[in-house]
Every structure is written in C-alpha cells, then in structure tokens.
Amino acid sequence: MTSGPTSAKTVVIADDTGFVRDRFKTALEQAGHRAITVRSAVELLAKVRADLDHIDLVVVDLRLPNAPGVDLVRGLRKIDEGRLTVLVFSGTISSADEVRELASLGVAGYINEYSAVQHILPSLAPHLFPDSFNRRGSPRVVLGIPIAYRFGNTIATALTLNLSRGGIAVRTTSPLEIGGRARLRFRLPGGKRELDVEARVSWCDRRTGMGLQFERVEGPDQEAIDEFVDAHFFNNRRA
C-alpha cells in the first residue's frame, strides 16, 4: 500500500501552557519532525522573524500573554506576508466573529489543544503535507467512534480520529491505497440510525491511518454530519 509522505517538517507550537506544548512536541518528534515551542507572543514573533524560511507550520494560542487575540495573527502576517501555514487552537477562540477574521487572514484551520497524543499527528498531517492530503474548508471535530467500511468483498472495522463535513479520518495500521473507494457505515453520538456514505481515500499513512473524502452522501445523512460538526466545533475542546 502507498504511504503518505515522511519528510521531516518544522513546526512552531505557541502556547503558554506547558502540558499542551509538551504533548504536541512529543507527538511531532515521535513522528520524526522538529518541534519548536514558545510560550509568549514576543517569542513567537521573534522566532518567525529569525527562521521564516525554515518553518513549515505554526500552531498558535490566541490567548498568549500580552497578545490581543486576532491581532497576534495580524502581527504574524506582517512578518511572513501570508507564506506560513497557520493553525489556531480552537479552545482559544471566543466567537464566530473571530473565526471570520481569522479566515480573512488565511488561517488554515483549527485544532483541539486537548487532543490525546495519538490524535495530534492525524490532525496536523493535512497541513504538513497539503499536496498529498485532501484539505477541506470545514473544521474537524476529534471523534473516536466505531466505523465499518467495505472495500471489494472485505469488511473492516476501526475507530475514527476526526470528522469534517466533507470527510472522516480513520485509525488503522492497514490503510487502503490512495484513490481506493470504500462504503462507510457509522453512527454519530446520540444518533438513532447509521449513516451510509461512499468515500474515496485521500491520504494514508501506516503510522496514523487514512483519510476518506465523502463522494456520495444522502441529503439527510449530510445534514446530520453538518449539524454535528457545527454543534461540536466550539464545544469539543477537551476530548
């Protein structure tokens, strides 16, 4: 099977909470990447200014000490002129207005700062390797539920990693090949029925699993997925 890319990347983790920095650093370094941790806005901007050409991704807390929220990203953009991929810790966003402002600044997405270590790399991978991973515009919600998927005459089961409006990531050490198609069946938490979705593999990596892009979803099933993602994006911060 085809695995995803494995080249090492450099990621800056900006958060004033030690255990958040440590967990993200551990997840990245275990996968062979370089993690740089900073704990203040001053440190972050100085690091970006000094090492701009060597940084692949910045993950930032909007509530760093002495940093006025979205203005921190504006300051970052003045230095990098929009070159860096920037993710924001979802738990540090306070309103939908901030989401709109961040979108105008080219923020690539949001990540749960309280994710378990094993969920961190799958959440970062689409942004570390944008040429190989299908990127969707809607937020991803960390979600560990059982899923069954059929490919050919084979049926397999696994646990999910995250869910967006347009696809789902699955934890497996035997991912399908990129471009492979599968029929998925899963039930959202609190749901009364199983959803039936046809999907295509958009990325795979034996260390993390695979991402499946939805290709055919019945209207009621898509509505259920959309409502779940929208409802849990701001509330699913300590999963």
DRENFIRO-434271 format. One record per residue (C-alpha): x, y, z; residue in three letters. Coordinates in pm, whole numbers, always signed. Example, Ala and Ser with C-alpha at 12.3 -4.5 7.8 and 13.67 -1.06 7.14 Angstrom:
<site X="+1230" Y="-450" Z="+780" resn="ala"/>
<site X="+1367" Y="-106" Z="+714" resn="ser"/>
***
This chain:
<site X="+0" Y="+0" Z="+0" resn="met"/>
<site X="+104" Y="+357" Z="-60" resn="thr"/>
<site X="+202" Y="+552" Z="+248" resn="ser"/>
<site X="+186" Y="+923" Z="+296" resn="gly"/>
<site X="+495" Y="+1141" Z="+287" resn="pro"/>
<site X="+750" Y="+1106" Z="+563" resn="thr"/>
<site X="+985" Y="+1404" Z="+512" resn="ser"/>
<site X="+1060" Y="+1590" Z="+833" resn="ala"/>
<site X="+889" Y="+1922" Z="+893" resn="lys"/>
<site X="+950" Y="+2206" Z="+1139" resn="thr"/>
<site X="+652" Y="+2312" Z="+1349" resn="val"/>
<site X="+631" Y="+2601" Z="+1595" resn="val"/>
<site X="+395" Y="+2539" Z="+1889" resn="ile"/>
<site X="+297" Y="+2863" Z="+2063" resn="ala"/>
<site X="+112" Y="+2811" Z="+2390" resn="asp"/>
<site X="+167" Y="+2933" Z="+2745" resn="asp"/>
<site X="+56" Y="+2601" Z="+2897" resn="thr"/>
<site X="+339" Y="+2355" Z="+2946" resn="gly"/>
<site X="+146" Y="+2031" Z="+2905" resn="phe"/>
<site X="-2" Y="+2149" Z="+2572" resn="val"/>
<site X="+345" Y="+2233" Z="+2439" resn="arg"/>
<site X="+490" Y="+1906" Z="+2568" resn="asp"/>
<site X="+218" Y="+1682" Z="+2421" resn="arg"/>
<site X="+240" Y="+1841" Z="+2076" resn="phe"/>
<site X="+621" Y="+1831" Z="+2087" resn="lys"/>
<site X="+612" Y="+1462" Z="+2183" resn="thr"/>
<site X="+369" Y="+1370" Z="+1904" resn="ala"/>
<site X="+570" Y="+1554" Z="+1639" resn="leu"/>
<site X="+910" Y="+1427" Z="+1748" resn="glu"/>
<site X="+788" Y="+1067" Z="+1769" resn="gln"/>
<site X="+692" Y="+1101" Z="+1400" resn="ala"/>
<site X="+1037" Y="+1236" Z="+1310" resn="gly"/>
<site X="+950" Y="+1605" Z="+1287" resn="his"/>
<site X="+1114" Y="+1903" Z="+1458" resn="arg"/>
<site X="+906" Y="+2089" Z="+1717" resn="ala"/>
<site X="+993" Y="+2438" Z="+1842" resn="ile"/>
<site X="+797" Y="+2552" Z="+2147" resn="thr"/>
<site X="+741" Y="+2911" Z="+2256" resn="val"/>
<site X="+533" Y="+3046" Z="+2542" resn="arg"/>
<site X="+467" Y="+3410" Z="+2453" resn="ser"/>
<site X="+375" Y="+3633" Z="+2160" resn="ala"/>
<site X="+714" Y="+3802" Z="+2177" resn="val"/>
<site X="+893" Y="+3467" Z="+2148" resn="glu"/>
<site X="+668" Y="+3357" Z="+1862" resn="leu"/>
<site X="+716" Y="+3668" Z="+1651" resn="leu"/>
<site X="+1091" Y="+3667" Z="+1714" resn="ala"/>
<site X="+1119" Y="+3302" Z="+1612" resn="lys"/>
<site X="+921" Y="+3355" Z="+1292" resn="val"/>
<site X="+1125" Y="+3664" Z="+1206" resn="arg"/>
<site X="+1452" Y="+3476" Z="+1258" resn="ala"/>
<site X="+1365" Y="+3141" Z="+1098" resn="asp"/>
<site X="+1087" Y="+3217" Z="+849" resn="leu"/>
<site X="+1244" Y="+3019" Z="+567" resn="asp"/>
<site X="+1281" Y="+2707" Z="+780" resn="his"/>
<site X="+933" Y="+2688" Z="+936" resn="ile"/>
<site X="+661" Y="+2472" Z="+780" resn="asp"/>
<site X="+371" Y="+2521" Z="+1022" resn="leu"/>
<site X="+273" Y="+2742" Z="+1315" resn="val"/>
<site X="+15" Y="+2632" Z="+1573" resn="val"/>
<site X="-86" Y="+2923" Z="+1792" resn="val"/>
<site X="-279" Y="+3001" Z="+2108" resn="asp"/>
<site X="-473" Y="+3325" Z="+2059" resn="leu"/>
<site X="-457" Y="+3398" Z="+2432" resn="arg"/>
<site X="-82" Y="+3419" Z="+2477" resn="leu"/>
<site X="+29" Y="+3664" Z="+2748" resn="pro"/>
<site X="+9" Y="+4027" Z="+2636" resn="asn"/>
<site X="-128" Y="+3925" Z="+2293" resn="ala"/>
<site X="-462" Y="+4074" Z="+2182" resn="pro"/>
<site X="-620" Y="+3770" Z="+2015" resn="gly"/>
<site X="-660" Y="+3800" Z="+1638" resn="val"/>
<site X="-412" Y="+4089" Z="+1635" resn="asp"/>
<site X="-143" Y="+3832" Z="+1711" resn="leu"/>
<site X="-212" Y="+3663" Z="+1376" resn="val"/>
<site X="-212" Y="+4005" Z="+1207" resn="arg"/>
<site X="+133" Y="+4068" Z="+1352" resn="gly"/>
<site X="+247" Y="+3728" Z="+1231" resn="leu"/>
<site X="+120" Y="+3802" Z="+881" resn="arg"/>
<site X="+312" Y="+4129" Z="+869" resn="lys"/>
<site X="+629" Y="+3926" Z="+911" resn="ile"/>
<site X="+555" Y="+3627" Z="+689" resn="asp"/>
<site X="+337" Y="+3809" Z="+429" resn="glu"/>
<site X="+99" Y="+3514" Z="+421" resn="gly"/>
<site X="+364" Y="+3250" Z="+348" resn="arg"/>
<site X="+323" Y="+3027" Z="+654" resn="leu"/>
<site X="+52" Y="+2774" Z="+721" resn="thr"/>
<site X="-110" Y="+2878" Z="+1049" resn="val"/>
<site X="-342" Y="+2673" Z="+1271" resn="leu"/>
<site X="-521" Y="+2806" Z="+1579" resn="val"/>
<site X="-602" Y="+2618" Z="+1897" resn="phe"/>
<site X="-982" Y="+2601" Z="+1889" resn="ser"/>
<site X="-1021" Y="+2645" Z="+2265" resn="gly"/>
<site X="-875" Y="+2995" Z="+2243" resn="thr"/>
<site X="-1143" Y="+3126" Z="+2004" resn="ile"/>
<site X="-1420" Y="+3318" Z="+2174" resn="ser"/>
<site X="-1667" Y="+3400" Z="+1896" resn="ser"/>
<site X="-1779" Y="+3341" Z="+1539" resn="ala"/>
<site X="-1655" Y="+3692" Z="+1459" resn="asp"/>
<site X="-1301" Y="+3578" Z="+1539" resn="glu"/>
<site X="-1341" Y="+3281" Z="+1305" resn="val"/>
<site X="-1439" Y="+3518" Z="+1022" resn="arg"/>
<site X="-1144" Y="+3748" Z="+1097" resn="glu"/>
<site X="-904" Y="+3455" Z="+1106" resn="leu"/>
<site X="-1037" Y="+3329" Z="+773" resn="ala"/>
<site X="-963" Y="+3669" Z="+619" resn="ser"/>
<site X="-605" Y="+3634" Z="+746" resn="leu"/>
<site X="-563" Y="+3298" Z="+575" resn="gly"/>
<site X="-568" Y="+3075" Z="+884" resn="val"/>
<site X="-572" Y="+2718" Z="+753" resn="ala"/>
<site X="-773" Y="+2555" Z="+1030" resn="gly"/>
<site X="-824" Y="+2477" Z="+1396" resn="tyr"/>
<site X="-702" Y="+2204" Z="+1627" resn="ile"/>
<site X="-810" Y="+2085" Z="+1969" resn="asn"/>
<site X="-531" Y="+2164" Z="+2214" resn="glu"/>
<site X="-662" Y="+1893" Z="+2450" resn="tyr"/>
<site X="-645" Y="+1613" Z="+2191" resn="ser"/>
<site X="-484" Y="+1289" Z="+2305" resn="ala"/>
<site X="-127" Y="+1248" Z="+2180" resn="val"/>
<site X="-228" Y="+978" Z="+1931" resn="gln"/>
<site X="-477" Y="+1218" Z="+1767" resn="his"/>
<site X="-238" Y="+1509" Z="+1722" resn="ile"/>
<site X="-41" Y="+1394" Z="+1417" resn="leu"/>
<site X="-350" Y="+1296" Z="+1212" resn="pro"/>
<site X="-493" Y="+1643" Z="+1279" resn="ser"/>
<site X="-170" Y="+1815" Z="+1169" resn="leu"/>
<site X="-85" Y="+1589" Z="+874" resn="ala"/>
<site X="-316" Y="+1751" Z="+615" resn="pro"/>
<site X="-147" Y="+2085" Z="+685" resn="his"/>
<site X="+206" Y="+1945" Z="+697" resn="leu"/>
<site X="+159" Y="+1769" Z="+361" resn="phe"/>
<site X="-102" Y="+1972" Z="+168" resn="pro"/>
<site X="-2" Y="+1828" Z="-170" resn="asp"/>
<site X="-84" Y="+1473" Z="-61" resn="ser"/>
<site X="-371" Y="+1523" Z="+180" resn="phe"/>
<site X="-714" Y="+1641" Z="+76" resn="asn"/>
<site X="-783" Y="+1967" Z="+256" resn="arg"/>
<site X="-1140" Y="+2065" Z="+341" resn="arg"/>
<site X="-1262" Y="+2403" Z="+446" resn="gly"/>
<site X="-1480" Y="+2298" Z="+738" resn="ser"/>
<site X="-1345" Y="+2240" Z="+1088" resn="pro"/>
<site X="-1252" Y="+1891" Z="+1202" resn="arg"/>
<site X="-1402" Y="+1755" Z="+1523" resn="val"/>
<site X="-1198" Y="+1497" Z="+1716" resn="val"/>
<site X="-1421" Y="+1193" Z="+1730" resn="leu"/>
<site X="-1347" Y="+833" Z="+1832" resn="gly"/>
<site X="-1643" Y="+618" Z="+1728" resn="ile"/>
<site X="-1665" Y="+270" Z="+1568" resn="pro"/>
<site X="-1685" Y="+264" Z="+1189" resn="ile"/>
<site X="-1728" Y="-21" Z="+942" resn="ala"/>
<site X="-1602" Y="+10" Z="+588" resn="tyr"/>
<site X="-1642" Y="-221" Z="+290" resn="arg"/>
<site X="-1391" Y="-236" Z="+6" resn="phe"/>
<site X="-1444" Y="-504" Z="-256" resn="gly"/>
<site X="-1567" Y="-813" Z="-73" resn="asn"/>
<site X="-1392" Y="-721" Z="+252" resn="thr"/>
<site X="-1547" Y="-554" Z="+556" resn="ile"/>
<site X="-1320" Y="-398" Z="+818" resn="ala"/>
<site X="-1387" Y="-211" Z="+1141" resn="thr"/>
<site X="-1187" Y="+61" Z="+1313" resn="ala"/>
<site X="-1219" Y="+377" Z="+1521" resn="leu"/>
<site X="-1244" Y="+724" Z="+1374" resn="thr"/>
<site X="-997" Y="+1004" Z="+1450" resn="leu"/>
<site X="-1187" Y="+1311" Z="+1337" resn="asn"/>
<site X="-1483" Y="+1420" Z="+1128" resn="leu"/>
<site X="-1548" Y="+1716" Z="+899" resn="ser"/>
<site X="-1839" Y="+1799" Z="+672" resn="arg"/>
<site X="-1651" Y="+1652" Z="+378" resn="gly"/>
<site X="-1473" Y="+1351" Z="+516" resn="gly"/>
<site X="-1353" Y="+1137" Z="+803" resn="ile"/>
<site X="-1017" Y="+1012" Z="+931" resn="ala"/>
<site X="-983" Y="+652" Z="+1048" resn="val"/>
<site X="-723" Y="+499" Z="+1277" resn="arg"/>
<site X="-576" Y="+185" Z="+1119" resn="thr"/>
<site X="-237" Y="+25" Z="+1063" resn="thr"/>
<site X="-365" Y="-124" Z="+735" resn="ser"/>
<site X="-487" Y="+176" Z="+536" resn="pro"/>
<site X="-628" Y="+142" Z="+187" resn="leu"/>
<site X="-439" Y="+282" Z="-110" resn="glu"/>
<site X="-484" Y="+647" Z="-204" resn="ile"/>
<site X="-769" Y="+668" Z="-453" resn="gly"/>
<site X="-931" Y="+349" Z="-324" resn="gly"/>
<site X="-1304" Y="+356" Z="-264" resn="arg"/>
<site X="-1499" Y="+228" Z="+32" resn="ala"/>
<site X="-1853" Y="+226" Z="+165" resn="arg"/>
<site X="-1874" Y="+354" Z="+522" resn="leu"/>
<site X="-2130" Y="+288" Z="+792" resn="arg"/>
<site X="-2120" Y="+471" Z="+1125" resn="phe"/>
<site X="-2349" Y="+623" Z="+1383" resn="arg"/>
<site X="-2289" Y="+969" Z="+1525" resn="leu"/>
<site X="-2301" Y="+1004" Z="+1906" resn="pro"/>
<site X="-2664" Y="+1048" Z="+2003" resn="gly"/>
<site X="-2782" Y="+943" Z="+1657" resn="gly"/>
<site X="-3068" Y="+696" Z="+1616" resn="lys"/>
<site X="-2958" Y="+546" Z="+1285" resn="arg"/>
<site X="-2645" Y="+452" Z="+1096" resn="glu"/>
<site X="-2518" Y="+676" Z="+819" resn="leu"/>
<site X="-2427" Y="+517" Z="+487" resn="asp"/>
<site X="-2157" Y="+701" Z="+288" resn="val"/>
<site X="-1947" Y="+629" Z="-20" resn="glu"/>
<site X="-1594" Y="+770" Z="+6" resn="ala"/>
<site X="-1252" Y="+781" Z="-157" resn="arg"/>
<site X="-915" Y="+751" Z="+23" resn="val"/>
<site X="-742" Y="+1090" Z="+3" resn="ser"/>
<site X="-439" Y="+1012" Z="+224" resn="trp"/>
<site X="-289" Y="+719" Z="+407" resn="cys"/>
<site X="-5" Y="+655" Z="+648" resn="asp"/>
<site X="+59" Y="+328" Z="+833" resn="arg"/>
<site X="+155" Y="+520" Z="+1147" resn="arg"/>
<site X="-172" Y="+710" Z="+1170" resn="thr"/>
<site X="-441" Y="+570" Z="+943" resn="gly"/>
<site X="-623" Y="+714" Z="+643" resn="met"/>
<site X="-847" Y="+999" Z="+541" resn="gly"/>
<site X="-1164" Y="+935" Z="+343" resn="leu"/>
<site X="-1326" Y="+1205" Z="+134" resn="gln"/>
<site X="-1704" Y="+1173" Z="+105" resn="phe"/>
<site X="-1820" Y="+1122" Z="-254" resn="glu"/>
<site X="-2186" Y="+1025" Z="-215" resn="arg"/>
<site X="-2392" Y="+1114" Z="+89" resn="val"/>
<site X="-2771" Y="+1117" Z="+100" resn="glu"/>
<site X="-2922" Y="+1453" Z="+193" resn="gly"/>
<site X="-3043" Y="+1359" Z="+545" resn="pro"/>
<site X="-2708" Y="+1196" Z="+626" resn="asp"/>
<site X="-2512" Y="+1503" Z="+509" resn="gln"/>
<site X="-2741" Y="+1726" Z="+717" resn="glu"/>
<site X="-2673" Y="+1510" Z="+1024" resn="ala"/>
<site X="-2297" Y="+1534" Z="+968" resn="ile"/>
<site X="-2309" Y="+1911" Z="+911" resn="asp"/>
<site X="-2517" Y="+1970" Z="+1224" resn="glu"/>
<site X="-2288" Y="+1751" Z="+1435" resn="phe"/>
<site X="-1970" Y="+1927" Z="+1319" resn="val"/>
<site X="-2121" Y="+2274" Z="+1364" resn="asp"/>
<site X="-2255" Y="+2188" Z="+1710" resn="ala"/>
<site X="-1933" Y="+2034" Z="+1840" resn="his"/>
<site X="-1663" Y="+2256" Z="+1693" resn="phe"/>
<site X="-1659" Y="+2502" Z="+1982" resn="phe"/>
<site X="-1769" Y="+2252" Z="+2246" resn="asn"/>
<site X="-1535" Y="+1964" Z="+2160" resn="asn"/>
<site X="-1223" Y="+2120" Z="+2317" resn="arg"/>
<site X="-1139" Y="+1879" Z="+2597" resn="arg"/>
<site X="-1197" Y="+1549" Z="+2419" resn="ala"/>
***
